[in-house]
């Protein structure tokens, strides 16, 4: 172990929401299982960071512009030396990281699907005509319209508990959220339907937790050891397709990569002028660039 980091002082940087803290706890446990410092020691050394996205929750996400709204300040903690490992929801990461930083490990992926949480407890088909669904994701809004054109999607931001509260108050009839986030918060029983990821294609890297570090730092070994190789392949493929399309996290685009009998299958959906373009191809896991290029060509 490098003398630059002692086991009792390894610091994890994260946002302050309940979900972000739950993800940091998962990261700490994964580091411990991989032979790093114990989760108890890590949990006492969380560096809580308030991001630009947290400070501007009243602003619709598609009006914010740029990238890194939920990651830039956390990355700054790494660069300034106030944290050793940044814990991110991998789907929040910009397509290009800040210079000097790298994702050294990606934890084993949870459920990548989107989930519908409704007032009635049912799924999409059970929603009445004209029902109002809360989501600030352009991807989710486009895919929902493709699935049920009669439904109305309205912007709704905030932490998971805030959005669930608005649903319970009757402000909307349903919400679209990441299934993994609900599972991690112990709220799986609120899910009315986990949506088919082939049709309702998830955001790139949805359900994955990324561990970002200073390139070449002592902490990178902890992050790498905690990572899952299959999830890393999936996430790198999905993010490569996002880069190929020239988009960031606000692009109305979904990508879902997975290994099926040794074949890397990549499903994608891109909304353009109200029309959802779709593609799904399989390829050699050792030649992801070729697969990404082929899928990108079908979407453009």
Steps between C-alpha positions, in 0.01 A plus 500: 500500500624846414589713804298778334177336620445330833212255537325713761506817289385386156235760412205447269339806341130490419187711476295534816170339400382178660557318172852639458587395855359153435720473191803612701424228755490243219834630374652475848377143536637404157841648587500304825411174321785564259746524787500873561415692818188393689166653413472636855818700466398630159147593610644734759701678233235602247560835333154640426497732198212721384501513121366757256212270420411484870503879532273556198226246554233748392657524153374248242788269419475561123547874559822464699728439203850355500615194690628413845222659702503207743871418484722809453522599867564139602781480246642821642527331840729240340707761320538712816594201712205513739375155388664182370215326312192662348185288498264580213185363348682405180224641279572851641860504376574730205630335184844652566645506851703783644871481406698285743204289605387150405233246587710226655212268588129449440306300757291202395191639336159498665173489304552731200130538424270797540211459741150641504366598841130582486237617743297189423797264533456374145717515190495709183204319345293565812538878480181677387489699176669836542672407825781732614844344549783684672852486354760757398676253269461578129575134429229373730249753367570398139482127568182541703339695215606227260339241727188695603448821295194589709703545821641840599853520638577802719836615642569382853836526671621444854620210708308173484313566824403849380354362178318220679351760731364694202347180365340426836364856513325442167707743294553223241349159429833322466878541497777355288811421705803273484416160647848473652455816704170381644652160580798660674270711716289203603204627296458209261142455618408836344578371150192427290696382196862448400499602135632271226853631428482397134205733443559756777876516456678621818739792520864412429655351817169504692519280808881516522716677759830647379809553714703794372854578614806704416685316225783298651401571859532250781120491528467373142605152610213485752250617239624258236490204737137579591393520135310241295645414158168420332335820619807697393469357148129583485544854627798576276302380198193707583704812570700449180175504303395818677830661401463375142166680478655819636268516798511553871276388783213723375478331158166313461689176454511157656759223474506156657793262453514148639675171440278223364670163442834670440355760262492868594150622413441874477148646491450871443226757452534864395216752481529740205226756429246298692585171328683222686768328294602154619783257435624172649807308390736241644875478466829374633562631855863546403409742219261745659602793280372317192169417667455857621571639152246266340225590749577872472466484123151352535389781731637793303 
